[in-house]
Amino acid sequence: MDQDLVVSLGRQALEMTLILALPVLLSTFVVGLAVSILQAATQIQEMTLSYIPKVITAYLVLFFLGGWMVMKIVDFATEIFANIPVWIK
């Protein structure tokens, strides 16, 4: 294994991490922003009001996109394992 291959694998792993984390992070960010605007408009400063909707949103996103996320991880791992004999010379 040369240095370029290791850097490329690291880059691919980071890209996969970003692709898989982005839907959950983006959806919870949008819900948190909406709840924060609602709290600022109504002057209700309850901690659970901002926490519970974000947790529910994260669970829903994982429920609906979990299969796609697992398929992406399995495809990535399969590609890595299939290429191990090529990389080791």
C-alpha positions in Angstrom: 0.0 0.0 0.0 1.4 3.3 -0.9 0.7 6.7 0.6 -1.7 7.8 -2.1 -3.9 4.8 -1.6 -4.2 5.3 2.1 -5.0 9.0 1.6 -7.6 8.1 -1.0 -9.2 5.5 1.3 -9.3 8.0 4.2 -10.9 10.6 1.9 -13.5 8.1 0.7 -14.3 7.1 4.3 -14.8 10.8 5.3 -17.0 11.4 2.3 -19.1 8.4 3.2 -19.4 9.6 6.8 -20.5 13.0 5.6 -23.1 11.5 3.2 -24.5 9.3 5.9 -24.6 12.0 8.6 -25.9 14.9 6.5 -29.6 13.9 6.4 -29.9 13.5 10.1 -27.8 16.6 11.0 -29.6 18.8 8.4 -33.1 17.8 9.4 -32.4 18.3 13.2 -30.8 21.6 12.4 -34.0 22.8 10.5 -36.3 21.6 13.2 -34.1 23.2 15.9 -34.1 26.5 14.0 -37.9 26.4 13.6 -38.4 25.6 17.3 -36.0 28.4 18.3 -37.9 30.9 16.1 -41.1 29.7 17.8 -39.6 30.0 21.2 -38.3 33.5 20.5 -41.7 34.6 19.1 -43.7 33.2 22.0 -41.0 33.8 24.7 -41.4 30.2 25.9 -38.0 29.1 27.1 -38.6 25.4 27.9 -35.6 23.1 27.3 -37.6 20.0 26.4 -39.5 22.1 23.8 -36.2 22.3 21.8 -34.9 18.9 22.6 -37.8 16.5 22.0 -38.7 17.6 18.4 -35.0 17.2 17.4 -34.8 13.7 18.8 -38.1 12.7 17.2 -36.9 14.1 13.9 -33.6 12.2 14.1 -35.5 9.0 14.8 -37.9 9.5 11.9 -35.0 10.3 9.5 -33.2 7.2 10.6 -36.4 5.1 10.3 -37.0 6.3 6.7 -33.4 6.5 5.4 -31.9 3.7 7.5 -32.2 1.1 4.8 -30.5 3.4 2.3 -27.7 4.2 4.9 -27.1 0.5 5.5 -26.9 -0.2 1.8 -24.3 2.6 1.3 -22.2 1.2 4.2 -22.4 -2.3 2.9 -21.5 -1.3 -0.6 -18.5 0.7 0.7 -17.3 -2.2 2.9 -17.8 -4.7 0.0 -15.7 -2.5 -2.3 -13.0 -2.2 0.3 -12.9 -5.9 1.0 -13.0 -6.8 -2.7 -10.0 -4.6 -3.4 -7.8 -5.8 -0.6 -6.1 -8.5 -2.7 -5.4 -5.9 -5.4 -3.9 -3.5 -3.0 -1.6 -6.0 -1.2 1.1 -7.0 -3.6 
